[in-house]
Amino acid sequence: MTLNRLLLGLVLLGLFAPLRAQSGMQLPYEFRPVRNNAFSVGVRFIGGANIRFGNLGSVPSNLTIPALSIAPQAINYANGSVGLDSLREAEKDANGNQTSPQGGRYTVSGGVLDANGNPVLDSNGNVVTQAIGDYLGYRPGTTRIWSYVNASQATSNPGFIALNDYSSTASGAGVDADAGPGPGFEFTYVRKLGTFGGKIELGLLFGMGMTDINGKTSGEVKATLKTLTDLYSLGGQAAPAAPYVGPSYTNFTAANGTIFGSSLETTVPLGAQPVSRTNTTTLNGASVTGTWQIKGAYFLFRAGPVLRVPLSRRVAINASAGFAGAYIGTTYRIDESLNVPGVLPIRVQGEENYKKFMPGAYAEINAEWLITERTGFFAGVTAETLDKYEQTLAGRTAAVSIGSNAGIRLGVTTRF
């Protein structure tokens, strides 16, 4: 019995084989199984956000300048420094009392060596000594430990050294950036609800996708320059040539002609405390260069009716429009540098994260091409409109407008 059924099957297969070859085994369209669901996976490229970076140029000082005090203080400035001075070991006795003349010169002695490096002895067998260094003595109220960078710090106030700290505050400057088309991906599910007019299908669409946002720009803006100036007295002496770092030394030549490197002190002492402090503000006097960026993505959720019109057994057009909602997550990054002539750039960096949900709307039209009864490709155009939002970072703003954008979408769809 089984053999008979097998032979019958082979005969029927032989009879229908030519028909299959001629028809390509394609069932007539009207006899295809009813498929009420469609799922699509695709990519999208849609116009990006426009970003206005505003209130730029606030660069705080990277130093801590203490309030003026009645006692000397060690202070670092943008263009110099003042250190606390004290007695050196060679200018005090065992009890810590000063042995050097205050503000005068003192010498340090050492044994005389012969050509072979051996100590030279006198007739009594004692080592012969000589001065091997000459130094400036400590004087209270002054310091030998200080520095400055630019000649203008001395020439702008003769008899004094001006030491400064700088910062800037925003004065309304801003720059624009265009995020450009953002790539992304999406998933779409369509449920067929019915058919009217013979073959026009009505359905309901649900979609979810993600699109990148990356707007970045660099440039220079003007800001308000804030300058702190402390004046220190040179005590009537001429300022050493800039740049200067004290204490300073040169070579010392001993009585026997031996040269001792960095043993003759050339330090010009400075008053240990400022004689005055001023703060000045210059509108748009600061040049600030920087890089500003908004980077992140938004997840777009869509829901709305969809119409599908088959044009042939393999080709169809569908269109949809409805509600869109976007969950946005972006990071605002800044890197700014305050540039003052003769001073190393004063830099500030930072970033701030932001999240927001925004409502909107969408519309799209697509063409489908089925390569099998269930699976095919799609390509189309899409448009969406979303609101704008503002992100802040340390007083700076970033107005991000996604607005109304159009783009293309393409991918694979399957019906089941």
Secondary structure per residue as TSV (DSSP state, phi and psi in degrees):
chain	resnum	aa	ss	phi	psi
A	1	M	-	360.0	-43.3
A	2	T	H	-63.9	-38.6
A	3	L	H	-64.3	-40.6
A	4	N	H	-62.1	-42.4
A	5	R	H	-64.8	-37.7
A	6	L	H	-64.6	-43.5
A	7	L	H	-63.4	-40.3
A	8	L	H	-62.5	-39.7
A	9	G	H	-63.5	-40.9
A	10	L	H	-65.5	-38.6
A	11	V	H	-64.5	-45.4
A	12	L	H	-63.0	-39.8
A	13	L	H	-62.0	-39.0
A	14	G	H	-66.7	-36.7
A	15	L	H	-68.6	-38.0
A	16	F	H	-89.1	-10.2
A	17	A	H	-59.7	-45.4
A	18	P	H	-61.8	-39.7
A	19	L	H	-62.1	-39.2
A	20	R	H	-63.8	-41.0
A	21	A	H	-64.0	-38.5
A	22	Q	H	-72.6	-36.4
A	23	S	H	-95.2	-7.3
A	24	G	T	68.9	19.9
A	25	M	T	56.9	30.5
A	26	Q	-	-93.2	120.1
A	27	L	-	-71.4	146.4
A	28	P	-	-53.8	143.9
A	29	Y	G	-54.9	-40.4
A	30	E	G	-69.6	-13.4
A	31	F	G	-101.5	4.7
A	32	R	S	-66.5	151.0
A	33	P	-	-62.8	147.0
A	34	V	-	-70.1	126.2
A	35	R	-	-121.3	110.0
A	36	N	-	-98.8	-1.7
A	37	N	E	-126.7	147.6
A	38	A	E	-141.1	138.3
A	39	F	E	-129.1	133.1
A	40	S	E	-126.5	144.4
A	41	V	E	-126.8	129.2
A	42	G	E	-157.2	-179.9
A	43	V	E	-117.8	158.8
A	44	R	E	-141.4	147.8
A	45	F	E	-128.9	113.6
A	46	I	E	-134.2	146.8
A	47	G	-	-50.6	143.5
A	48	G	-	-89.0	-171.5
A	49	A	-	-87.5	152.2
A	50	N	E	-102.0	132.0
A	51	I	E	-125.6	132.8
A	52	R	E	-115.0	108.5
A	53	F	E	-85.1	124.5
A	54	G	E	-129.2	165.9
A	55	N	S	56.9	46.7
A	56	L	-	-90.2	161.4
A	57	G	-	104.0	10.2
A	58	S	-	-85.0	104.8
A	59	V	B	-119.7	108.5
A	60	P	-	-73.6	160.7
A	61	S	-	-63.7	145.8
A	62	N	S	-97.4	15.5
A	63	L	S	-120.6	163.5
A	64	T	-	-115.8	106.6
A	65	I	-	-96.6	115.6
A	66	P	-	-73.5	160.3
A	67	A	-	-64.6	155.5
A	68	L	-	-63.1	142.8
A	69	S	-	-132.5	160.1
A	70	I	S	-77.8	-12.1
A	71	A	S	-108.3	148.4
A	72	P	-	-57.3	147.1
A	73	Q	-	-134.9	149.3
A	74	A	-	-85.6	121.9
A	75	I	E	-133.9	131.1
A	76	N	E	-98.7	133.5
A	77	Y	E	-116.4	171.5
A	78	A	T	-67.8	-25.3
A	79	N	T	-131.1	35.1
A	80	G	E	159.3	-171.9
A	81	S	E	-159.7	158.7
A	82	V	E	-131.8	125.7
A	83	G	-	-108.6	163.4
A	84	L	-	-80.3	130.5
A	85	D	-	-103.7	157.2
A	86	S	-	-158.2	174.7
A	87	L	-	-66.2	137.8
A	88	R	-	-84.8	163.0
A	89	E	G	-58.9	-35.2
A	90	A	G	-77.7	-5.4
A	91	E	G	-122.3	29.4
A	92	K	B	-147.4	155.7
A	93	D	-	-89.6	-172.9
A	94	A	T	-64.3	-22.6
A	95	N	T	-92.7	3.8
A	96	G	S	85.7	7.5
A	97	N	-	-81.9	142.3
A	98	Q	B	-68.6	130.5
A	99	T	-	-107.2	-17.9
A	100	S	S	-83.8	151.2
A	101	P	-	-69.5	131.4
A	102	Q	T	-61.0	117.3
A	103	G	T	75.7	-2.3
A	104	G	S	-94.9	-161.8
A	105	R	E	-109.6	146.9
A	106	Y	E	-138.0	153.8
A	107	T	E	-114.7	157.1
A	108	V	E	-117.0	130.7
A	109	S	E	-105.3	158.0
A	110	G	E	-153.7	164.8
A	111	G	E	-71.6	146.5
A	112	V	-	-82.5	136.1
A	113	L	B	-112.3	146.5
A	114	D	-	-84.1	-173.0
A	115	A	T	-64.3	-22.2
A	116	N	T	-94.1	2.6
A	117	G	S	85.5	13.1
A	118	N	-	-95.1	146.1
A	119	P	B	-60.6	141.6
A	120	V	-	-91.6	128.8
A	121	L	B	-106.8	148.5
A	122	D	-	-85.5	-172.9
A	123	S	T	-66.0	-20.7
A	124	N	T	-93.9	2.5
A	125	G	S	84.6	10.3
A	126	N	-	-90.3	148.3
A	127	V	B	-68.7	130.3
A	128	V	-	-75.5	130.8
A	129	T	E	-114.4	160.9
A	130	Q	E	-154.4	163.0
A	131	A	E	-69.0	127.5
A	132	I	E	-116.5	3.2
A	133	G	E	-166.6	149.7
A	134	D	E	-133.4	126.2
A	135	Y	E	-133.2	164.0
A	136	L	E	-91.6	128.3
A	137	G	-	-75.4	153.4
A	138	Y	-	-71.5	139.9
A	139	R	-	-132.1	123.0
A	140	P	T	-56.1	142.5
A	141	G	T	91.2	-6.9
A	142	T	E	-126.8	169.1
A	143	T	E	-139.9	141.0
A	144	R	S	-95.1	-2.1
A	145	I	-	-109.2	95.6
A	146	W	E	-161.4	167.5
A	147	S	E	-154.5	158.5
A	148	Y	E	-151.1	165.1
A	149	V	-	-110.7	-48.5
A	150	N	-	-113.2	143.6
A	151	A	T	-59.5	-31.5
A	152	S	H	-62.7	-22.1
A	153	Q	H	-68.0	-22.6
A	154	A	H	-100.1	-37.9
A	155	T	H	-78.5	-24.4
A	156	S	S	-72.8	-22.8
A	157	N	S	-137.5	82.0
A	158	P	T	-54.6	135.0
A	159	G	T	89.9	-3.9
A	160	F	E	-136.0	161.6
A	161	I	E	-115.3	126.7
A	162	A	E	-96.6	123.5
A	163	L	E	-115.0	135.9
A	164	N	E	-126.4	156.1
A	165	D	E	-128.9	145.8
A	166	Y	E	-129.5	150.1
A	167	S	E	-156.1	172.8
A	168	S	E	-142.5	154.2
A	169	T	E	-127.1	151.7
A	170	A	E	-65.4	143.9
A	171	S	-	-125.4	29.4
A	172	G	S	97.6	5.7
A	173	A	-	-73.0	149.0
A	174	G	-	-152.1	163.2
A	175	V	E	-137.8	160.1
A	176	D	E	-112.1	152.4
A	177	A	E	-143.2	145.5
A	178	D	E	-114.1	119.7
A	179	A	-	-68.7	-21.4
A	180	G	-	74.2	171.0
A	181	P	-	-58.0	134.5
A	182	G	E	-104.7	124.4
A	183	P	E	-74.9	155.3
A	184	G	E	-168.5	-178.6
A	185	F	E	-129.9	166.4
A	186	E	E	-155.8	155.1
A	187	F	E	-123.1	137.8
A	188	T	E	-134.7	135.7
A	189	Y	E	-122.4	131.3
A	190	V	E	-123.3	129.9
A	191	R	E	-110.5	120.6
A	192	K	E	-74.0	130.1
A	193	L	E	-101.3	-27.5
A	194	G	E	172.8	-178.9
A	195	T	E	-131.2	140.9
A	196	F	E	-140.9	162.1
A	197	G	T	65.7	20.7
A	198	G	T	97.3	-50.7
A	199	K	T	-146.1	-1.4
A	200	I	E	-75.2	125.1
A	201	E	E	-98.7	139.0
A	202	L	E	-112.3	131.7
A	203	G	E	-143.7	-177.5
A	204	L	E	-125.8	130.8
A	205	L	E	-107.7	138.1
A	206	F	E	-130.3	129.6
A	207	G	E	-139.0	155.3
A	208	M	E	-145.8	135.7
A	209	G	E	-154.9	170.7
A	210	M	E	-130.2	139.3
A	211	T	E	-132.7	135.9
A	212	D	E	-76.4	151.1
A	213	I	E	-126.6	125.9
A	214	N	E	-150.6	94.2
A	215	G	E	-113.0	121.5
A	216	K	E	-140.1	140.6
A	217	T	E	-151.4	157.1
A	218	S	E	-130.2	156.6
A	219	G	E	171.4	-166.4
A	220	E	E	-124.7	136.0
A	221	V	E	-128.8	160.2
A	222	K	E	-98.4	144.1
A	223	A	E	-142.6	172.7
A	224	T	E	-82.9	124.1
A	225	L	E	-89.4	130.5
A	226	K	E	-114.6	124.7
A	227	T	E	-123.6	125.5
A	228	L	E	-101.1	131.3
A	229	T	E	-127.8	120.0
A	230	D	E	-107.1	129.2
A	231	L	E	-100.4	130.1
A	232	Y	E	-118.2	138.9
A	233	S	E	-83.1	142.0
A	234	L	-	-91.6	1.7
A	235	G	T	65.2	31.7
A	236	G	T	86.2	-1.8
A	237	Q	-	-93.3	159.2
A	238	A	-	-75.0	146.6
A	239	A	-	-71.6	136.2
A	240	P	-	-64.7	154.7
A	241	A	-	-62.8	140.0
A	242	A	S	-83.7	150.0
A	243	P	S	-75.7	151.4
A	244	Y	E	-133.9	139.6
A	245	V	E	-133.0	120.0
A	246	G	S	-110.1	152.2
A	247	P	S	-72.8	151.4
A	248	S	-	-121.2	152.4
A	249	Y	E	-142.7	160.1
A	250	T	E	-137.3	-173.8
A	251	N	E	-76.2	146.3
A	252	F	E	-114.4	132.4
A	253	T	E	-104.6	118.6
A	254	A	-	-75.0	172.2
A	255	A	T	-62.2	-32.2
A	256	N	T	-88.2	8.2
A	257	G	S	92.5	-4.5
A	258	T	-	-69.2	135.8
A	259	I	E	-101.2	126.8
A	260	F	E	-111.0	116.8
A	261	G	E	-67.5	140.8
A	262	S	E	51.2	45.4
A	263	S	E	-121.5	0.5
A	264	L	E	-112.0	109.8
A	265	E	E	-76.9	131.4
A	266	T	-	-115.6	15.8
A	267	T	-	-59.4	136.9
A	268	V	-	-101.9	114.2
A	269	P	-	-69.2	152.0
A	270	L	E	-122.4	147.6
A	271	G	E	-56.1	136.2
A	272	A	S	-76.6	-13.6
A	273	Q	S	-130.9	149.2
A	274	P	-	-64.8	142.3
A	275	V	S	-86.6	-17.2
A	276	S	E	-161.6	157.9
A	277	R	E	-137.9	131.5
A	278	T	E	-130.4	150.7
A	279	N	E	-124.0	125.2
A	280	T	E	-122.2	151.9
A	281	T	E	-126.1	128.7
A	282	T	E	-122.7	111.5
A	283	L	E	-63.7	128.4
A	284	N	E	56.5	25.8
A	285	G	E	-88.8	-2.7
A	286	A	E	-109.0	138.5
A	287	S	E	-104.2	119.5
A	288	V	E	-120.7	120.6
A	289	T	E	-101.0	147.9
A	290	G	E	-165.4	173.3
A	291	T	E	-128.9	132.3
A	292	W	E	-129.3	137.7
A	293	Q	E	-147.6	138.9
A	294	I	E	-115.4	120.7
A	295	K	E	-135.9	136.9
A	296	G	E	169.4	-144.7
A	297	A	E	-162.7	165.9
A	298	Y	E	-134.3	141.2
A	299	F	E	-93.5	124.8
A	300	L	E	-107.1	126.2
A	301	F	E	-110.2	131.9
A	302	R	E	-127.5	146.9
A	303	A	E	-154.4	132.4
A	304	G	E	177.2	169.7
A	305	P	E	-71.1	154.6
A	306	V	E	-137.6	138.3
A	307	L	E	-110.9	133.0
A	308	R	E	-124.1	125.3
A	309	V	E	-118.4	106.2
A	310	P	E	-69.1	129.4
A	311	L	-	-96.8	-24.6
A	312	S	S	-159.2	-172.4
A	313	R	S	-64.2	-26.6
A	314	R	S	-114.6	-16.0
A	315	V	E	-117.0	137.8
A	316	A	E	-147.6	156.3
A	317	I	E	-117.7	136.2
A	318	N	E	-133.2	151.6
A	319	A	E	-139.4	146.4
A	320	S	E	-150.3	152.4
A	321	A	E	-155.6	149.2
A	322	G	E	170.2	-149.7
A	323	F	E	-83.1	142.8
A	324	A	E	-133.0	141.1
A	325	G	E	-134.2	136.6
A	326	A	E	-121.2	131.0
A	327	Y	E	-102.7	113.7
A	328	I	E	-106.7	136.2
A	329	G	E	-135.5	115.0
A	330	T	E	-134.8	158.4
A	331	T	E	-119.0	129.0
A	332	Y	E	-97.8	117.6
A	333	R	E	-117.2	139.1
A	334	I	E	-134.1	148.9
A	335	D	E	-145.6	102.2
A	336	E	E	-120.9	147.7
A	337	S	E	-133.0	125.6
A	338	L	E	-84.7	123.4
A	339	N	E	-109.5	113.6
A	340	V	-	-118.6	129.5
A	341	P	T	-53.6	132.9
A	342	G	T	80.3	5.0
A	343	V	S	-129.3	142.4
A	344	L	-	-61.3	141.7
A	345	P	-	-54.4	139.6
A	346	I	E	-99.2	117.8
A	347	R	E	-112.3	144.1
A	348	V	E	-134.8	136.2
A	349	Q	E	-130.0	155.0
A	350	G	E	-177.2	167.2
A	351	E	E	-153.1	155.4
A	352	E	E	-145.3	134.8
A	353	N	E	-94.2	153.8
A	354	Y	E	-147.9	141.9
A	355	K	E	-136.7	143.6
A	356	K	E	-162.4	147.0
A	357	F	E	-107.2	132.3
A	358	M	E	-129.2	134.7
A	359	P	E	-83.0	160.1
A	360	G	E	-169.9	-157.8
A	361	A	E	-145.4	161.8
A	362	Y	E	-142.6	162.0
A	363	A	E	-153.4	145.3
A	364	E	E	-154.5	156.1
A	365	I	E	-140.5	134.9
A	366	N	E	-135.8	154.9
A	367	A	E	-112.6	134.0
A	368	E	E	-110.2	144.0
A	369	W	E	-134.0	110.3
A	370	L	E	-82.7	130.8
A	371	I	S	-102.9	-17.0
A	372	T	S	-134.7	-177.4
A	373	E	S	-66.0	-21.1
A	374	R	S	-117.0	-29.9
A	375	T	E	-121.0	144.4
A	376	G	E	-163.0	-170.9
A	377	F	E	-111.3	157.7
A	378	F	E	-137.3	154.5
A	379	A	E	-151.6	145.1
A	380	G	E	-172.3	-172.2
A	381	V	E	-118.4	149.8
A	382	T	E	-138.6	151.8
A	383	A	E	-138.8	144.5
A	384	E	E	-147.4	154.0
A	385	T	E	-131.8	130.5
A	386	L	E	-133.3	163.1
A	387	D	E	-78.3	-173.4
A	388	K	E	-116.4	162.4
A	389	Y	E	-144.8	165.8
A	390	E	E	-125.5	131.4
A	391	Q	E	-113.8	144.9
A	392	T	E	-124.1	154.6
A	393	L	E	-153.5	108.7
A	394	A	T	50.4	47.6
A	395	G	T	87.4	-16.5
A	396	R	E	-83.0	154.6
A	397	T	E	-121.9	156.6
A	398	A	E	-139.9	103.4
A	399	A	E	-87.8	111.0
A	400	V	E	-104.2	117.2
A	401	S	E	-116.0	107.0
A	402	I	E	-78.1	-38.7
A	403	G	E	60.8	-146.7
A	404	S	E	-102.1	119.6
A	405	N	E	-128.4	152.1
A	406	A	E	-127.2	152.8
A	407	G	E	-164.0	-166.9
A	408	I	E	-119.4	156.5
A	409	R	E	-141.5	146.6
A	410	L	E	-156.6	154.8
A	411	G	E	171.4	-155.6
A	412	V	E	-119.3	141.1
A	413	T	E	-130.4	148.0
A	414	T	E	-134.4	140.9
A	415	R	E	-111.6	138.2
A	416	F	-	-147.9	360.0
